[in-house]
Amino acid sequence: MRQQRPLPQPPFSNRQSPPWWHWIAWMVAFAIGALAFRLALEHYLSAADPFAQDVQAVIERHQISYVGDITSQVFHRKDCPLAAQIPRRFRVMFFSRRAALEMKFNPCTYCRP
């Protein structure tokens, strides 16, 4: 008659359970990591676009007062609500009304620059 082999033990079966504070330490570490991720994400989302900051600096430095749209050939005052809707890639800055008119841009009918 054949001798029966003992059943194999599952791996790590002789392992002791971790101490009671082990789970608390993992939860605290996870909470700190989640908080750090949230703060980093908020900082990233709240930071202004560097390109927009550069454009704003140029506007303030040179006192640009008119913004034009190259697709419609219309120029606006910089505080016109329609000027704020112009995508950046189609935006042109003018120092004076005369410069915009020389480039064959038409004045906006809303803000009447």
C-alpha positions in Angstrom: 0.0 0.0 0.0 1.1 3.5 -0.8 1.9 5.9 1.8 -0.1 9.1 1.7 1.6 12.3 1.5 0.5 15.2 3.7 -1.4 18.0 2.0 0.7 21.0 1.1 0.2 24.0 3.3 -0.8 27.2 1.6 2.0 29.7 1.3 2.6 32.0 4.3 0.3 29.9 6.5 2.8 29.9 9.3 2.9 33.7 9.2 1.8 35.6 12.3 -0.8 38.3 11.9 0.6 41.8 12.0 0.3 43.7 15.2 -2.8 45.8 15.8 -1.1 49.1 15.0 0.1 47.9 11.6 -3.2 48.7 9.9 -3.5 52.0 11.6 0.0 53.0 10.3 -1.0 52.0 6.8 -4.2 54.1 7.0 -2.3 57.1 8.3 0.2 56.8 5.5 -2.5 56.5 2.9 -4.3 59.5 4.3 -1.1 61.6 4.3 -0.4 60.5 0.7 -4.0 61.3 -0.4 -3.8 64.8 1.2 -0.5 65.5 -0.5 -1.9 64.5 -3.8 -5.0 66.6 -3.3 -2.9 69.7 -2.4 -0.6 69.2 -5.4 -3.6 68.8 -7.7 -5.2 72.0 -6.3 -1.9 73.9 -6.7 -1.5 72.6 -10.3 -5.1 73.5 -11.2 -5.0 76.9 -9.5 -1.7 78.0 -11.1 -2.2 80.3 -14.0 -1.0 79.4 -17.5 2.6 80.7 -17.9 1.8 81.9 -21.5 -1.2 83.9 -20.1 1.0 85.4 -17.5 3.6 86.4 -20.1 0.9 88.0 -22.3 -0.6 89.8 -19.3 2.9 91.2 -18.4 3.3 92.5 -22.0 -0.1 94.2 -21.8 0.7 95.9 -18.6 4.2 96.9 -19.7 3.3 98.4 -23.0 -0.2 99.6 -22.2 -1.8 97.6 -24.9 -5.3 98.9 -25.2 -6.8 97.0 -28.2 -7.2 93.4 -29.0 -7.9 92.1 -32.5 -9.3 88.9 -33.9 -7.5 87.8 -37.1 -10.3 85.6 -38.3 -13.0 88.3 -38.2 -10.7 91.3 -38.7 -12.4 93.1 -35.8 -10.6 94.9 -33.0 -11.9 95.5 -29.5 -10.9 97.4 -26.3 -9.0 95.1 -24.0 -11.9 95.2 -21.5 -14.6 94.3 -24.0 -16.4 91.0 -23.1 -16.2 90.0 -26.8 -12.4 90.3 -26.7 -12.3 87.8 -23.9 -13.9 85.2 -26.1 -11.2 85.4 -28.8 -9.0 82.2 -28.8 -5.4 82.9 -28.1 -4.2 81.7 -31.4 -6.4 84.2 -33.2 -5.6 87.2 -30.9 -3.6 90.2 -32.0 -2.5 93.1 -29.8 -2.5 96.7 -30.9 -1.0 99.7 -29.2 -3.3 102.2 -30.8 -6.6 102.5 -32.7 -4.6 103.8 -35.7 -2.4 100.7 -35.8 -5.5 98.5 -35.9 -7.1 100.6 -38.7 -3.9 100.5 -40.7 -4.0 96.7 -40.6 -7.5 96.9 -42.1 -9.3 95.8 -38.8 -12.8 97.1 -38.3 -13.9 98.5 -34.9 -16.2 96.4 -32.7 -19.8 97.5 -32.7 -20.2 96.5 -29.0 -17.4 98.4 -27.3 -16.9 101.0 -30.1 -13.1 101.5 -29.7 
